[in-house]
Amino acid sequence: MATRSRRAETRTRSPRARRTRAGAHRVKSAPRRWSGHVTRTSNALDLDPGVFNLEDPRRIAASLKRSAERSGRRKAPPFRSAMSMLVFYINRAGTNLGQRKRARLERAKDELREMFGRTK
């Protein structure tokens, strides 16, 4: 077997050695909770507290519709703002959202479409 040259040895450092040297002076920052920040400060709409925890999809949709129509913080039309906030919540929950709750929120999307007359 041929022996490695000195140059080849210096190029094949372990990943840990590189990581340690590169990140030695970095300070861990606090976790950024941007989705909560977006929910509180976005120009989408002012939500009623606990709207996504309601049991009835129709009540969720009605609350989103009411919030979208009353909100002075939204830029888009009411339907688009309400649907965007609902989809945003579903997407940010990701795998942490249980099947029953996801199904309820998906039904709330259908109810919202119906309330705004956007059914197919």
KESELO-198377 format. One record per residue: residue number from 1; residue in one letter; x, y, z of N, C-alpha, C in turn. Coordinates in steps of 0.1 Angstrom, whole numbers, plus 2048, in hexadecimal, padded with zeros to 3 digits. Atoms other than C-alpha are relative to their C-alpha. Layout:
N
ATOM  nr rest n_xx n_yy n_zz ca_xx ca_yy ca_zz c_xx c_yy c_zz
ATOM NUM    A    X    Y    Z     X     Y     Z    X    Y    Z
...
This chain:
120
ATOM  nr rest n_xx n_yy n_zz ca_xx ca_yy ca_zz c_xx c_yy c_zz
ATOM   1    M  808  7F4  800   800   800   800  809  80C  800
ATOM   2    A  7F9  7F4  801   80C   822   7F8  7FD  809  80C
ATOM   3    T  802  7F7  7F5   811   83B   814  7FB  80D  7FC
ATOM   4    R  805  7F3  803   7FF   85B   815  80A  80B  801
ATOM   5    S  7F7  7F4  7FF   811   87B   80E  7FC  808  80C
ATOM   6    R  803  7F7  7F5   813   895   829  7F5  809  7FD
ATOM   7    R  80A  7F6  804   7FD   8AC   815  7F2  7F9  801
ATOM   8    A  80D  807  800   7E1   892   812  7FB  7FE  80E
ATOM   9    E  804  801  7F2   7E2   88D   838  7FA  80D  805
ATOM  10    T  805  7F3  7FA   7DC   8B2   83F  7F2  803  7FA
ATOM  11    R  80D  7FD  806   7BE   8B3   827  7F5  7F8  805
ATOM  12    T  80A  80A  7FB   7AC   896   837  7FF  801  80F
ATOM  13    R  802  7FF  7F1   7A6   8A4   85A  7F2  7FB  803
ATOM  14    S  80D  805  7FC   789   896   86D  7F6  80C  800
ATOM  15    P  80A  7F5  800   768   8AA   86A  7FF  807  80E
ATOM  16    R  801  7FA  7F2   768   8AF   890  80B  80A  802
ATOM  17    A  7F5  7F7  7FE   78A   8C0   88F  7FD  80D  7F9
ATOM  18    R  804  7F4  808   77E   8D8   874  7F5  808  807
ATOM  19    R  80C  7FA  7FA   75D   8DF   886  804  807  80D
ATOM  20    T  7FC  7FA  7F4   76E   8E5   8A7  808  80D  7FE
ATOM  21    R  7F8  7F5  802   787   8FD   899  7F7  80C  7FA
ATOM  22    A  809  7F6  806   76D   910   884  7F6  806  809
ATOM  23    G  80A  7FB  7F7   753   913   89F  804  802  80E
ATOM  24    A  7FB  7FF  7F2   769   917   8BD  7FC  80D  807
ATOM  25    H  803  7F3  7FA   761   93C   8C2  7F1  804  7FE
ATOM  26    R  80E  7FD  801   73C   93A   8BA  7F8  7FE  80D
ATOM  27    V  808  801  7F4   723   940   8D5  7F2  7FB  7FC
ATOM  28    K  80D  805  804   702   92D   8D4  7F6  80A  803
ATOM  29    S  80A  7F6  7FE   6E5   944   8CF  7F3  7F9  805
ATOM  30    A  80D  805  7FB   6C2   940   8DE  7F8  7FB  7F4
ATOM  31    P  808  804  80C   6AA   92D   8C7  7F7  80C  7FC
ATOM  32    R  808  7F5  806   698   945   8B0  7F2  7FA  7FE
ATOM  33    R  80D  804  802   673   941   8B1  7F8  809  7F7
ATOM  34    W  805  7F7  809   66B   953   892  7F1  7FE  7FC
ATOM  35    S  80E  802  803   649   942   88C  7F7  807  80A
ATOM  36    G  808  7F8  7F6   63B   950   8AD  801  80F  7FD
ATOM  37    H  7FE  7F2  803   64A   971   8A4  7F7  805  7F4
ATOM  38    V  808  7FD  80C   639   970   882  7F1  801  804
ATOM  39    T  80E  800  7FC   617   967   892  7FD  80D  807
ATOM  40    R  803  7F4  7F8   61A   984   8AA  801  80D  7F8
ATOM  41    T  7FC  7F3  806   628   99F   893  7FD  801  7F1
ATOM  42    S  802  7FF  80F   61E   997   86F  7F4  809  7FD
ATOM  43    N  80B  7F7  805   607   9AD   85B  7F4  7F8  7FB
ATOM  44    A  80B  809  806   5F1   98F   853  7F3  803  807
ATOM  45    L  80D  7FC  7F8   5D6   994   86F  802  7FE  80F
ATOM  46    D  800  801  7F1   5CF   997   894  7F7  7F4  803
ATOM  47    L  807  80C  7FD   5C5   974   8A0  7FA  800  80E
ATOM  48    D  806  802  7F3   5AE   96B   8BD  809  7F6  807
ATOM  49    P  7F8  809  7F9   5C1   959   8D8  7FB  7F2  800
ATOM  50    G  804  80E  800   5C0   933   8D5  7F7  7FC  7F4
ATOM  51    V  808  803  80C   5AF   933   8B3  803  7F2  7FA
ATOM  52    F  7FC  80C  806   5C2   915   8A7  7FD  7F4  809
ATOM  53    N  803  80A  7F6   5B9   901   8C6  7F1  7FD  801
ATOM  54    L  80F  802  800   593   903   8C0  7FD  7F2  7FB
ATOM  55    E  804  80D  805   582   8E1   8BB  7F9  7FF  7F3
ATOM  56    D  809  800  80C   56A   8EB   8A0  807  807  7F4
ATOM  57    P  7FA  7F9  80C   579   8F2   87D  7F8  80C  7FB
ATOM  58    R  808  7F5  805   55C   909   875  803  80C  809
ATOM  59    R  7FD  7F5  7F7   564   91E   894  80E  806  7FE
ATOM  60    I  7F2  7FC  803   589   91F   88B  7FF  80A  7F3
ATOM  61    A  802  7F8  80C   57F   92C   868  7F9  80D  802
ATOM  62    A  808  7F3  7FD   566   945   876  809  80A  807
ATOM  63    S  7F7  7F7  7F8   580   953   88E  80A  806  7F6
ATOM  64    L  7F6  7FB  80A   59A   956   872  7F9  80A  7F7
ATOM  65    K  807  7F6  809   580   967   85B  7FE  80D  807
ATOM  66    R  802  7F4  7F9   576   97F   876  80C  808  803
ATOM  67    S  7F3  7F9  7FD   59A   987   87F  805  807  7F3
ATOM  68    A  7FB  7FB  80D   5A3   98C   85A  7F8  80D  7FC
ATOM  69    E  808  7F4  804   586   9A4   854  801  80C  809
ATOM  70    R  7FE  7F5  7F6   58C   9B8   873  80E  806  800
ATOM  71    S  7F2  7FC  7FE   5B2   9BA   872  804  80C  7F7
ATOM  72    G  7FA  7F5  808   5C3   9DA   868  80E  7FD  7FD
ATOM  73    R  7F2  803  803   5E4   9C9   866  802  7F8  7F4
ATOM  74    R  7FE  808  80B   5DE   9B4   848  802  808  7F3
ATOM  75    K  7FD  7F9  80D   5EA   9BD   825  7F8  7FA  7F5
ATOM  76    A  807  807  80B   5D9   9A2   810  7F1  800  803
ATOM  77    P  80E  801  7FD   5B3   99D   80C  7FD  7F6  80C
ATOM  78    P  803  808  7F4   5A2   98C   82A  801  7F1  7FE
ATOM  79    F  7FF  80F  802   59F   969   81B  80E  7FC  7FF
ATOM  80    R  7F2  804  802   5C3   968   811  808  801  80D
ATOM  81    S  7F9  7FE  7F3   5CF   975   833  7FC  7F5  80A
ATOM  82    A  805  80A  7F7   5B9   95C   846  806  7F2  7FC
ATOM  83    M  7FB  80D  805   5C3   93E   831  810  800  802
ATOM  84    S  7F2  7FF  7FF   5E8   949   832  804  7FD  80F
ATOM  85    M  7FD  803  7F2   5E8   949   858  7FD  7F2  804
ATOM  86    L  803  80E  7FD   5D7   927   85A  80B  7F7  7FA
ATOM  87    V  7F6  808  806   5EF   918   842  80E  801  807
ATOM  88    F  7F3  7FE  7F9   60D   928   853  800  7F8  80D
ATOM  89    Y  800  807  7F4   602   919   874  801  7F1  7FE
ATOM  90    I  7FF  80E  803   5FE   8F6   865  80E  7FD  7FC
ATOM  91    N  7F2  803  804   620   8F8   854  80A  801  80B
ATOM  92    R  7F6  7FE  7F5   633   905   872  7FE  7F5  80B
ATOM  93    A  801  80A  7F6   624   8EA   889  807  7F3  7FB
ATOM  94    G  7F9  80B  806   632   8D0   871  7FC  7F2  806
ATOM  95    T  803  80D  7FA   635   8AD   880  7FB  800  80E
ATOM  96    N  805  7FF  7F3   62C   8B9   8A2  7F1  801  801
ATOM  97    L  80E  7FE  800   608   8BE   897  7FA  7F2  7FE
ATOM  98    G  806  80D  801   5F3   89F   89E  7F7  7FE  7F5
ATOM  99    Q  809  803  80B   5DE   88E   884  7F2  806  801
ATOM 100    R  80E  7FB  7FD   5BD   898   894  800  80F  7FE
ATOM 101    K  800  7F2  801   5C7   8BC   897  803  805  7F2
ATOM 102    R  7FE  7FC  80E   5D5   8BE   874  7F4  7FE  7F8
ATOM 103    A  80C  802  808   5B5   8AF   866  7F6  80B  803
ATOM 104    R  809  7F6  7FC   5A1   8C8   87A  803  80E  7F9
ATOM 105    L  7FB  7F4  806   5B6   8E5   86C  7FE  800  7F1
ATOM 106    E  803  802  80E   5B3   8D7   849  7F1  802  7FD
ATOM 107    R  80E  7FD  802   58D   8D7   84D  7FD  80F  802
ATOM 108    A  802  7F1  7FE   58F   8FB   85A  804  807  7F3
ATOM 109    K  7FC  7F9  80D   5A0   904   838  7F4  7FF  7F7
ATOM 110    D  80B  802  808   582   8F5   826  7F4  809  805
ATOM 111    E  80A  7F7  7FB   56A   908   83D  803  80F  7FD
ATOM 112    L  7FC  7F3  803   57D   928   837  7FD  803  7F2
ATOM 113    R  804  7FE  80E   57A   924   812  7F1  802  7FE
ATOM 114    E  80F  7FF  801   555   91E   815  7FB  80E  805
ATOM 115    M  805  7F3  7FB   550   93D   82B  803  80C  7F7
ATOM 116    F  7FD  7F5  809   561   953   812  7FB  7FE  7F2
ATOM 117    G  805  803  80D   54F   943   7F5  80A  7FC  7F5
ATOM 118    R  7F5  804  809   56E   934   7E6  800  7F0  7FD
ATOM 119    T  800  80E  802   562   910   7E2  800  7FD  7F1
ATOM 120    K  7FF  803  80E   567   8FE   7C1  7F3  7FA  7FB
